[in-house]
Amino acid sequence: MADICAPMSGNIWKILVKEGDKVKEGDELMIMEVMKMEVPIASECNGVVKRLAVSEEDAVEADAVVAVVE
């Protein structure tokens, strides 16, 4: 199981997966907006998205868990 964390503080702009989706290492899970730049957040392992801890437009701090892949 892997906790996927935000690489920096920003806003969740777009969520590209839903709970239950199968993902591979490197697949983009969501896109953050940080200082008007798009920053992708990718899966760190192969597995299934067990939990999304954020919604679109949520503000998150650096290192906050945004998803769990098992």
C-alpha beads as a LAMMPS data file, in Angstrom:
LAMMPS data file: protein, C-alpha beads

70 atoms
69 bonds

1 atom types
1 bond types

-500.0 500.0 xlo xhi
-500.0 500.0 ylo yhi
-500.0 500.0 zlo zhi

Masses

1 110.0

Atoms # bond

1 1 1 0.000 0.000 0.000
2 1 1 1.274 3.480 -0.828
3 1 1 0.180 6.863 0.454
4 1 1 0.394 9.323 -2.434
5 1 1 1.341 12.774 -1.138
6 1 1 1.226 16.278 -2.552
7 1 1 4.718 17.339 -3.651
8 1 1 4.070 20.955 -2.583
9 1 1 1.313 23.250 -1.353
10 1 1 -1.355 24.139 -3.887
11 1 1 -4.883 23.412 -5.074
12 1 1 -6.231 20.197 -6.567
13 1 1 -7.242 21.236 -10.054
14 1 1 -8.370 17.959 -11.671
15 1 1 -8.783 14.386 -10.413
16 1 1 -8.162 11.879 -13.204
17 1 1 -9.112 8.622 -11.414
18 1 1 -11.829 7.349 -9.104
19 1 1 -11.774 4.918 -6.212
20 1 1 -11.524 1.358 -7.515
21 1 1 -9.544 2.245 -10.648
22 1 1 -6.498 0.107 -11.448
23 1 1 -3.336 2.161 -11.949
24 1 1 0.261 1.497 -12.904
25 1 1 3.370 3.110 -11.480
26 1 1 3.735 6.522 -13.123
27 1 1 0.043 6.921 -14.064
28 1 1 -1.214 10.430 -13.337
29 1 1 -3.836 10.430 -10.588
30 1 1 -4.537 14.138 -10.379
31 1 1 -3.216 17.555 -11.324
32 1 1 -2.419 20.326 -8.861
33 1 1 -2.299 24.033 -9.594
34 1 1 0.722 25.648 -7.990
35 1 1 1.431 29.318 -8.735
36 1 1 -0.498 29.086 -12.040
37 1 1 1.471 25.960 -13.093
38 1 1 0.018 22.473 -13.515
39 1 1 1.838 19.861 -11.413
40 1 1 0.896 16.203 -11.999
41 1 1 0.690 13.744 -9.097
42 1 1 1.477 10.191 -10.211
43 1 1 1.083 6.768 -8.653
44 1 1 4.225 5.429 -7.007
45 1 1 3.215 1.775 -7.547
46 1 1 0.930 -0.586 -9.445
47 1 1 -2.379 -1.240 -7.719
48 1 1 -5.935 -0.092 -7.122
49 1 1 -6.986 3.367 -5.932
50 1 1 -8.425 2.572 -2.501
51 1 1 -9.133 6.100 -1.311
52 1 1 -9.105 9.643 -2.622
53 1 1 -8.429 11.971 0.304
54 1 1 -9.164 15.196 -1.612
55 1 1 -11.712 16.687 -3.980
56 1 1 -11.274 19.043 -6.899
57 1 1 -10.573 22.629 -5.772
58 1 1 -9.291 21.518 -2.337
59 1 1 -6.259 23.369 -0.999
60 1 1 -3.534 21.020 0.248
61 1 1 -0.256 21.451 2.078
62 1 1 3.033 19.881 0.994
63 1 1 3.279 16.186 1.954
64 1 1 -0.479 15.867 2.634
65 1 1 -1.882 12.463 1.648
66 1 1 -4.094 12.913 -1.431
67 1 1 -4.721 9.255 -2.325
68 1 1 -4.040 5.697 -1.230
69 1 1 -3.050 3.008 -3.746
70 1 1 -3.040 -0.614 -2.626

Bonds

1 1 1 2
2 1 2 3
3 1 3 4
4 1 4 5
5 1 5 6
6 1 6 7
7 1 7 8
8 1 8 9
9 1 9 10
10 1 10 11
11 1 11 12
12 1 12 13
13 1 13 14
14 1 14 15
15 1 15 16
16 1 16 17
17 1 17 18
18 1 18 19
19 1 19 20
20 1 20 21
21 1 21 22
22 1 22 23
23 1 23 24
24 1 24 25
25 1 25 26
26 1 26 27
27 1 27 28
28 1 28 29
29 1 29 30
30 1 30 31
31 1 31 32
32 1 32 33
33 1 33 34
34 1 34 35
35 1 35 36
36 1 36 37
37 1 37 38
38 1 38 39
39 1 39 40
40 1 40 41
41 1 41 42
42 1 42 43
43 1 43 44
44 1 44 45
45 1 45 46
46 1 46 47
47 1 47 48
48 1 48 49
49 1 49 50
50 1 50 51
51 1 51 52
52 1 52 53
53 1 53 54
54 1 54 55
55 1 55 56
56 1 56 57
57 1 57 58
58 1 58 59
59 1 59 60
60 1 60 61
61 1 61 62
62 1 62 63
63 1 63 64
64 1 64 65
65 1 65 66
66 1 66 67
67 1 67 68
68 1 68 69
69 1 69 70
